[in-house]
Amino acid sequence: MTDYSIDFEPVGKRGECRHNESILACAHRLGMGINSICGGKGTCHSCKVQVLSGAISKPTSSEQEVFTSKELEIGWRLACQTYPTRNCKINVPPESMTTIQRTQVEGLEINVSPQPPVQACHLQLAAPDSSSPAADADRLLKALERQHQVTCTRVDIDVLRILSDRLRAWDWECQAIVRNNEVVALLPWPGRHLGLAVDLGTTKIAGYLVDLSNGQTLAAKGVMNPQISYGEDVISRINGAVKSPDVGLRLQKLAVEAINNLSAELCAGIKAGTETIVEAVVVGNTAMHHIFLGLPLKQLALAPFVPTVSRVLDIKARDVGLCFSPGSYVHLLPNIAGFVGADHVAMLLASETWQTEEPLLAIDIGTNTEVSLINNGKIATVSCASGPAFEGGHIKDGMRAASGAIERLRISGDSIQYQTIDQAPPIGICGSAMLDALSQLYLAGIIDEGGRIKDNHPRVRVRKRLREFVLVSEEERGGQPAITITQRDVRELQLAKAAIRAGIQVLLEANGCPEESIKQVIIAGAFGTYVDIASAIEIGMLPPLPLGCFHQAGNAAGMGARLALISLSQRAEAQVVASRVNYIELASAPNFNPTFIQAGFLGQYRIRNGMREVVD
């Protein structure tokens, strides 16, 4: 069958589209990042594109539901539902691209005394001669013992492969990097030896480049996780990998490539090479952990959601494809359960909350939200399937936190005041503004406590038999489609916030802890950094506690990974944290169903035994 040429604008990506291949599948194959929160099922509407020229398949029912007849007429389609039948030029709008999201790397900076897992030993070796023809490796090991009282029993094979040439090129002066009685790297002297801490998130990847001699962070950056093209949530990716082993391999390769690219960029920024990275720590949820290591995923999607491994792992970086110093290791913190991973352990470690005596909640908000209750040194944890709504999934004009996204919103009478990221023209609405919108609409009486949009405001209109509230009109956007919050959007947001609140309430009740006794609430994660706490309380996503109780911790998981990178004692603490966690399976908890139903209502309230009590 004939292939068609396809041109993606405005990035200028060109290639061949195969017969019977969707625009989305073609884009992914060509390495073009287009959103696919639902994994290409046509349900999330995150892959909107405009066909500028060419011929394509007829609109599907999903597309007819999303777009007006006029929008379809001018070429607006869902990339996952559309198949070229001739050469095409495709416009990918900013909100549909995976490469522009604002990422969060900052978090709680905790100073600990460096106790790195590696030791850098400066050596000056004597050159061999006829009277002393010992092997180069033996000379190295003897010099370590004689000059540093370090006894090594082995030298990494890749270090052996470069040893002879490097020693002679460096005139027999070097620094040997030793880890657990093994020489894992050989570096020139003088020079730095570096470590890399990675928070491998479902949506974003944060990297921290650290000088292991003093624990100082030299550079940090966040990037989008390129796996997003296979689904925003881990379930979509797990299902894709289970159905096709090739998808699983591709997911693993994407994660490794992203970390390699990130490390190269960080090193270039300080004029260092990636071969100076001699140790790494990677944290992520259990699914990300398994994908990164290439472990089986099927059992994670089936009750009782059992991981292949939960304990601490130390593996050679090269064994997963990371391009660091030849013999370097990657340390992976322990997982807790099938959907609570090492990232939550790292978050608890960084927030220094795990030994607190007074009741405290630690919440890491994301596509999968983890909540821990810490009380009297005990830790109880639940996992809430909050879904991708706060990342823009299943929301008509939702998008990730990218340039042009509405991030703050207030309603005053008939007018709307909003703030966009980068002060750019509005192109959609991101999670923080979605909470603002729900809160403001509820406070203004435009939606009731059950989430129903009333017909009592000039900005409320009906489209496709559904009410919607116009945030930015067509006129205000110069003829572009209006940005609205629809009745269906409200329901999606209610489900997302209900999952989080129900998780909190079940956790509290299971441990006999009334919410009024909570002294502190730590909110972590990129979304949690930007959310307006008052809005979250007003819509019932968070319990009605004084605002002073809440503390936004930024990327605490990334900070925890950094702590584990520079300190062996912090690694030991992480194991203690994981061992103390009592994991509660939310769906099987008593009163979960009635609690979840009540948690969907808007307003400030308390929930006890599945019953809602409104707070004045």
Number of C-alpha atoms within 10 A of each C-alpha: 6 11 16 17 16 23 20 20 16 11 10 10 14 16 15 16 26 19 14 15 18 21 28 26 23 20 24 18 13 14 12 21 22 29 32 32 28 25 22 23 14 21 18 26 28 29 27 27 26 19 24 16 16 16 14 18 13 13 17 13 10 16 22 14 11 20 21 14 12 9 15 17 10 12 18 22 27 29 29 27 23 22 23 25 18 18 16 20 20 23 21 21 15 21 28 21 22 23 18 16 20 16 19 21 23 18 22 19 14 12 9 12 11 18 19 22 20 26 19 22 19 19 19 17 18 13 15 13 8 6 6 10 10 13 10 16 15 11 16 24 19 17 20 23 12 12 13 13 10 16 16 17 10 15 20 14 13 16 20 19 11 13 18 14 10 17 20 11 11 12 12 17 20 22 21 24 22 24 20 13 15 18 26 26 30 27 23 19 15 10 11 17 25 26 29 30 29 29 30 27 24 23 24 20 24 25 26 27 25 25 17 26 17 12 22 16 16 14 18 21 18 20 23 21 21 26 26 26 26 26 25 26 23 24 16 19 27 26 19 18 22 17 12 11 12 12 17 23 14 16 25 23 20 18 24 19 16 19 25 17 15 22 28 17 18 22 21 13 13 11 9 17 17 21 19 21 26 29 30 29 25 25 30 29 25 28 26 26 26 19 24 22 17 16 15 17 24 16 15 21 18 10 8 11 15 17 23 15 16 19 14 14 12 13 15 18 20 16 12 16 17 23 20 27 24 24 26 31 25 24 23 23 30 28 27 26 26 22 24 23 25 32 34 32 29 33 31 27 27 27 21 13 22 27 15 14 12 14 22 23 24 26 27 27 20 25 23 21 23 26 24 28 26 23 20 12 15 17 24 19 26 26 26 27 21 24 24 25 26 28 23 27 29 23 29 20 22 29 28 30 28 25 21 21 29 30 27 22 21 16 17 9 9 8 12 13 11 17 17 22 18 11 12 13 14 21 24 28 33 28 28 26 28 27 29 25 24 26 25 21 20 21 17 14 14 19 22 16 16 15 21 15 24 17 15 11 14 11 17 19 18 12 10 11 7 11 19 23 25 17 24 22 16 13 10 13 14 9 9 13 17 20 23 23 24 22 18 17 22 22 15 20 27 25 20 24 28 27 26 28 24 27 30 26 26 26 24 20 17 13 13 9 15 14 20 12 11 19 15 19 22 23 25 29 24 25 23 22 20 18 20 15 20 17 21 22 21 22 31 26 28 24 21 20 18 12 12 9 12 16 16 20 25 24 28 31 33 33 30 34 34 32 29 30 29 30 19 16 16 23 24 12 17 26 18 15 22 24 14 14 20 16 16 17 18 20 15 9 14 14 19 19 15 15 23 23 17 23 31 25 21 25 25 21 23 21 22 17 13 20 14 17 12 10 9 6
